[in-house]
Amino acid sequence: MLNYDIVIVGGGPAGLAAAVSAKRSGVESILVLERDKELGGILNQCIHNGFGLHTFKEELTGPEYAGRFIEQLEEEKIEYKLNTMVMDIADNKVVTAMNREEGMFEIQAKAIVLAMGCRERSRGALNIPGYRPAGIYSAGTAQRLVNMEGYMPGREVVILGSGDIGLIMARRMTLEGAKVKVVAELMPYSGGLKRNIVQCLDDYGIPLKLSHTVVDIEGKERVEAITIAEVGPDRRPVPGTEERYTCDTLLLSCGLIPENELSRSLGVEMSPVTSGPLVNECLETNVEGVFACGNVLHVHDLVDFVSEEASAAGKHAAEYVLNGAKHQESSAKDIPIVAVEGARYTVPKSINPDRMDEKHTVRFRVGDVYKNCYVSVYLNEERIIHKKRPVVAPGEMEEVVLKKEELAAFSNLSQITVKIEEA
Amino acid sequence: METRELICIGCPMGCPLKVEMNNDEVVSVSGNTCKRGDVYARKEVTNPTRIVTSSVIVEGGSLAAVSVKTKEDIPKGKIFDIMKDLKGVKVQAPVHIGDVIVSDVAGTGVDIIATKNVL
């Protein structure tokens, strides 16, 4: 059996940042396991720019952003294995993995960082009626084909879902000579960033139809036409509103799901809202010494925040290795953070006023579009943050900053509440 | 006097902006709720620019394609000319981040550079 202090599952943006941070926090023995043939994860296919404004203060493309972190990994001489699939993580921290050279093998770790990322919601999970011909792709699959493998998935395209990958692919397919006829979005608002709607759809005159969904797919061998219809407030199609588009391709950009099979079988407690692990402010799960970060924890809009979160996870994993369970010892108890009234969840789900840093950023998403509202934080019944916001939307992650001195000074603190209050 | 309508990309608010133009001069910007909307509108109506990203075929490397971008932003109206110039471009591995793939693309004076290492 191999032995490492920290095993990191996943070599995408989260795994890379966690590894570099753990090494710089004083742990020498680190192994990153990546199932693809190269490091960098999904950034390798995100060839558009806009990454790194927070981290590097410049606009980079996805591969360039990944390149910066891969360089740091090489500089720190951190070990990694490519083409390697993790099959199982046992609660004694034995990681079972396999690849073509070594077959199946086991690694005993002292701490584990979960950084497996997420995957796209597929047609099967969407209940779209119609035939099952060729020409239906998830937006990310199309992105990989066009950007990395040099194939065009189709010439006339309809896109369902206005998540960022769908918007980015509307532009990309257009630039490569395809005709993107329409982007249909089930919800009355887009799930993507505003800048992507303007720069990927409006720039190219691609219509976005909100409150619309696909009601029929025609074609037996290959997609021949797609019918979309408006949906009512109950999100069911309204009869008589159908519009038919001839096309050869349907792209699906209908949400991302954290990839947590390994976490679940390990017994990690999960959030039903994010489909990611529940973590404390050290990003540690309920399984001692197992940490989570990046899109496996909750789906982010900006990779910069993934890197920041993963650096924290790497640092805490290193502290766990260096100090054992002592790193968790605290004179105070963990205070639960509860998301209500508009706020859907928070990461972390608890915070320890004694153990926390001077300031801690709590990230969350809202469940609807709210205009002229307040983001509020309560310690028990007392409101300590009441931040006016012109608008908050589900497509853009929100944050509030908790201060150690405020939490520590509050006697009998039993609950922190995050909510959206309308004006 | 002509009016241009835009959506601000400064924040999720997405203010609907109205820009009053006199020939090529901006007379006024309205609809914005903060200063950023004003700045964005003036740039967008007088000199809209974009970074163009794409990928080109690479031969003899570990991957089939290498991602590329314009080294600086280019006038928005030149996007499709640039895509035309990139059509059929093939490079030989190894390629490194920052390598010039096409110089002075579509007469913009801007180079196309690689954004990924393909060895």
Interface residues (C-beta under 8 A of the other chain):
Chain A: K37 E38 N44 I47 H48 N49 E59 L60 T61 G62 P63 E64 G67 V146 N147 M148 E149 G150 L175 E176 G177 L193 K194 R195 I197 V198 Q199 D202 D203 P390 V391 V392 A393 G395 E396
Chain B: L6 I7 C8 I9 C11 P12 M13 G14 T33 R50 I51 V52 T53 S54 S55 I57 S62 L63 A64 A65 S67 V68 K69 K76 I79 F80 M83 I97 T115 K116 N117
